[in-house]
Amino acid sequence: MIDGEHELPLTRQSEILGLSRSSLYYKAVLESERDIELMRHIDEIHLKYPFYGSRRIRDELCGMGYKVGREHVRTLMKKMGIEALYRKPRLSKANSDHKVYPYLLRGLEISRANQVWAADITYIPMAKGFCYLVAIMDWTSRRVLSWRLSNTLDTMFCTEALEEALVKFGNPEIFNTDQGSQFTSEEFTEILISQGISISMDGRGRWMDNVFIERLWRSVKYEEVYLKAYDSVREARQGLKTYFEFYNHKRRHQSLDRRTPNVVYCSMLPQKWVAA
C-alpha cells in the first residue's frame, strides 16, 4: 500500500490514502487469526452488553462454541481498551500529567450548528487485524465533520482530523471529548486554545456525556463495519468514506424530524457558509 520506492513522498502517499503520518513508521505486531476473530466478537458483545466484564464475555464466547479462558479474554479486552460498565471501548486512556478540563455541557441548551462539537475514538475490526477510528461530530445536527484511521493510538491522527474540521467548517464554541490522553495532550488542546474554543471533557466513565457520538459508533458498526471484513486499512478507509457520505447526506434520523444530518447542519448556518 505504501511504497518506499515510489516518486511520491511518503507523507503525500499517506494523505492520498487517508492515513496518519505516524503510521508509516509503525511496524504492526500481527495477531493470530483466532485472536482477531475473538476480538471482533468481543467488540460486538461489548457494544451490545457494555456492563459485561471478562467473565461474562468469556461465557458468551463459550456459548458461541469457542474454547477460551477468562485470562485470555481479559488480555484481549485490555489490548482493545475495553472495560466493563463502559458502553464503548476506553481506547483513549487518561494521562495523569495532562490537564483535564471541566465538563461544560451540563444544563446547557444546545440548539445550533457549531455550538458544540464532540470527538471520540473506536476500535475497528478487520479480516486480519484492526485499526482505530476517530471522528468529529457537530452535536446538534449529528453531522460527521471529519474522521481519520490509524493503526496506532497516537495523537497525530486526532489532531489531523481536528485541523481538517476547523479548516472546512470554522470554529465551534465548545469542543467536548473524554479524558483520553489523545484529547488532553498539549498538541490537541493547544489547537483549540489558539482558536479561542472552550474545552469540555466528560467525567471519567460517563459515556452518556458524549452520547450522540456513541450512537454514531453503533450505527457505523452495525450498518457498515460488522457487515464487512476489510482486508486492509485502505479498504476500511474506502468503506467508511462511502458510509459517512451516506450517513451525512442520505441517512434520515428520527430525532432530526426524519431529516439528514447535512440538511440540519446547513439549515442552521449563515447563508454565506451554506453558499461556500
C-alpha positions in Angstrom: 0.0 0.0 0.0 2.8 2.5 1.0 5.7 2.2 -1.5 9.0 3.5 -0.2 10.5 3.4 -3.7 7.7 5.5 -5.3 8.5 9.0 -6.6 5.7 10.5 -4.4 6.9 11.4 -0.9 5.7 9.1 1.9 3.8 12.0 3.5 1.9 12.6 0.2 1.1 8.9 -0.1 -0.3 8.9 3.4 -2.5 11.9 2.6 -3.9 10.2 -0.5 -4.7 7.0 1.5 -6.1 9.0 4.4 -3.6 7.5 6.9 -1.9 9.1 9.8 1.7 10.0 9.0 2.9 8.3 12.2 1.5 5.0 10.9 4.2 5.0 8.2 6.8 4.2 10.8 4.9 1.7 12.8 5.6 -2.0 12.4 2.4 -3.8 13.3 2.5 -6.9 15.5 0.4 -9.5 13.8 -2.4 -11.1 15.8 -3.3 -14.7 15.3 -6.4 -15.3 13.1 -8.2 -16.8 16.1 -7.5 -13.8 18.3 -8.7 -11.4 15.5 -11.9 -13.4 15.3 -12.3 -13.4 19.1 -11.7 -9.6 19.3 -14.3 -9.0 16.7 -16.9 -11.0 18.7 -15.7 -9.3 21.9 -16.3 -5.9 20.3 -19.8 -7.0 19.2 -20.7 -8.4 22.7 -19.3 -5.3 24.4 -21.3 -2.9 22.2 -24.5 -4.9 23.0 -23.8 -5.5 26.7 -21.5 -2.7 27.9 -21.8 -3.9 31.5 -20.3 -7.3 30.8 -16.8 -8.0 32.3 -14.3 -10.6 31.1 -16.2 -13.5 32.8 -19.5 -12.8 31.2 -17.9 -12.1 27.8 -16.0 -15.4 28.2 -19.3 -17.1 28.8 -20.8 -15.6 25.7 -17.9 -16.7 23.6 -18.1 -20.2 25.1 -21.8 -20.3 24.2 -20.8 -19.5 20.6 -18.5 -22.6 20.6 -15.1 -21.0 21.4 -12.9 -22.7 24.0 -11.3 -19.7 25.6 -10.2 -18.9 29.2 -11.1 -15.8 31.1 -7.5 -14.6 31.3 -7.1 -14.7 27.6 -10.4 -12.8 27.2 -9.1 -10.2 29.7 -5.8 -9.9 27.7 -7.7 -9.2 24.5 -10.0 -6.8 26.2 -7.0 -4.9 27.5 -5.5 -4.8 24.1 -8.7 -3.3 22.7 -9.2 -0.9 25.6 -12.5 -2.5 26.7 -13.7 -2.3 30.3 -17.0 -3.3 31.9 -19.6 -0.7 32.7 -18.5 1.5 29.8 -20.6 1.5 26.7 -17.6 1.9 24.5 -14.0 0.6 24.4 -12.0 3.1 26.6 -9.4 3.4 23.9 -8.2 6.9 24.9 -6.6 6.3 28.3 -6.1 9.2 30.6 -2.6 10.7 31.2 -2.1 12.0 34.8 0.4 14.6 33.5 -2.1 16.2 31.2 -4.6 19.0 32.3 -8.2 17.8 32.5 -10.8 20.4 31.7 -14.3 20.7 33.3 -17.5 19.4 31.7 -19.3 22.4 30.2 -22.5 20.9 28.8 -24.5 20.1 31.9 -27.7 22.1 31.7 -26.7 23.8 28.5 -29.3 24.2 25.8 -27.5 23.1 22.6 -29.6 24.2 19.6 -27.4 25.4 16.8 -24.7 24.2 14.4 -21.1 24.8 15.5 -22.2 25.4 19.1 -20.7 22.2 20.3 -18.5 19.6 18.6 -17.6 16.2 20.0 -14.8 13.7 19.2 -14.2 10.1 20.1 -12.2 7.0 19.1 -13.4 3.5 18.5 -11.9 0.1 17.6 -12.4 -1.1 14.0 -12.0 -4.9 13.3 -10.6 -6.1 10.0 -10.1 -9.5 8.5 -6.5 -9.8 9.5 -6.0 -7.1 12.0 -7.6 -3.9 13.4 -7.3 -0.2 13.4 -8.7 2.8 15.2 -11.2 5.4 14.0 -11.5 9.0 15.3 -14.5 11.1 14.3 -15.5 14.7 15.0 -19.2 15.4 15.0 -21.4 18.5 15.3 -23.6 17.9 18.4 -26.9 19.4 17.2 -27.0 18.1 13.6 -25.1 14.8 14.2 -23.1 15.6 11.1 -19.7 13.9 10.9 -17.3 16.8 10.1 -14.1 14.8 9.7 -12.5 11.5 10.6 -9.2 9.6 10.4 -8.0 6.0 10.6 -4.8 4.9 12.3 -3.2 1.6 13.3 -1.8 3.2 16.4 -3.4 5.1 19.3 -1.3 8.2 18.8 -2.3 11.8 19.0 -1.4 12.8 15.4 -4.4 11.2 13.7 -6.7 13.0 16.1 -5.0 16.4 15.5 -5.2 15.9 11.8 -9.0 15.3 12.0 -9.4 18.3 14.2 -7.4 20.6 11.8 -9.4 19.4 8.8 -12.7 20.1 10.5 -11.6 23.6 11.6 -10.5 24.4 8.0 -13.7 23.1 6.4 -16.3 24.2 8.9 -14.9 27.0 11.0 -14.7 27.0 14.8 -17.2 25.6 17.3 -17.9 27.5 20.5 -17.2 24.3 22.7 -15.3 21.1 21.9 -16.3 18.1 24.0 -14.2 14.9 24.5 -13.5 12.3 27.1 -10.3 12.5 29.2 -8.2 10.3 27.0 -4.6 11.1 26.5 -5.0 12.0 22.9 -7.5 14.7 23.7 -5.8 16.0 26.8 -2.4 16.2 25.1 -0.9 19.7 24.5 -0.8 19.0 20.8 -4.6 18.7 20.7 -5.6 21.2 23.3 -3.3 23.9 22.0 -5.1 23.9 18.7 -8.4 24.6 20.4 -6.9 27.2 22.8 -5.2 29.0 19.9 -8.6 29.3 18.2 -10.4 30.5 21.3 -12.5 27.4 21.6 -13.8 26.3 25.0 -12.7 22.8 26.0 -15.1 20.5 27.7 -14.3 17.0 29.0 -16.6 14.2 30.2 -16.4 12.8 33.7 -14.4 9.5 33.7 -16.5 6.6 32.6 -19.6 8.8 31.8 -20.3 7.7 28.3 -23.7 9.5 28.5 -21.8 12.8 28.4 -20.9 12.1 24.8 -24.0 10.1 23.9 -24.5 11.2 20.3 -21.1 10.1 19.1 -21.6 6.9 21.0 -24.8 6.4 18.9 -22.7 7.1 15.8 -20.4 4.2 16.7 -23.3 1.9 17.0 -24.6 2.9 13.6 -21.2 2.7 12.0 -20.5 -0.8 13.3 -23.9 -2.3 12.7 -24.6 -0.7 9.3 -21.1 -0.9 7.9 -18.2 -2.4 9.8 -19.8 -5.7 11.0 -21.2 -6.3 7.5 -17.7 -6.2 6.0 -14.4 -7.9 6.6 -11.9 -5.2 5.5 -8.7 -6.7 4.1 -6.6 -3.6 4.7 -6.7 -0.1 6.2 -7.1 1.2 2.7 -10.2 -0.9 2.2 -11.6 0.2 5.6 -11.0 3.8 4.6 -12.9 3.4 1.3 -15.8 1.6 3.1 -16.0 4.2 5.8 -15.8 7.1 3.3 -18.8 5.7 1.5 -20.7 5.1 4.7 -20.0 8.6 6.1 -21.2 10.2 2.9 -24.4 8.1 3.2 -24.7 8.9 6.9 -24.4 12.7 6.3 -26.4 13.1 3.2 -28.8 10.1 2.9 -29.5 8.6 6.3 -32.6 10.2 7.9 -32.7 10.5 11.7 -36.0 10.2 13.6 -34.6 12.6 16.2 -33.9 15.1 13.5 -37.6 15.0 12.2 -36.6 12.5 9.5 -34.0 14.9 8.1 -30.4 14.1 7.3 -27.5 15.5 9.4 -26.3 17.6 6.4 -29.7 19.2 5.9 -30.0 20.1 9.5 -26.4 21.4 9.7 -26.7 23.6 6.7 -30.1 24.9 7.7 -28.6 26.4 10.9 -25.6 28.1 9.2 -25.5 31.7 7.9 -26.2 31.8 4.1 -22.5 32.8 3.4 -21.4 29.4 4.8 -24.0 27.4 3.0 -23.0 29.0 -0.3 -19.4 28.3 0.4 
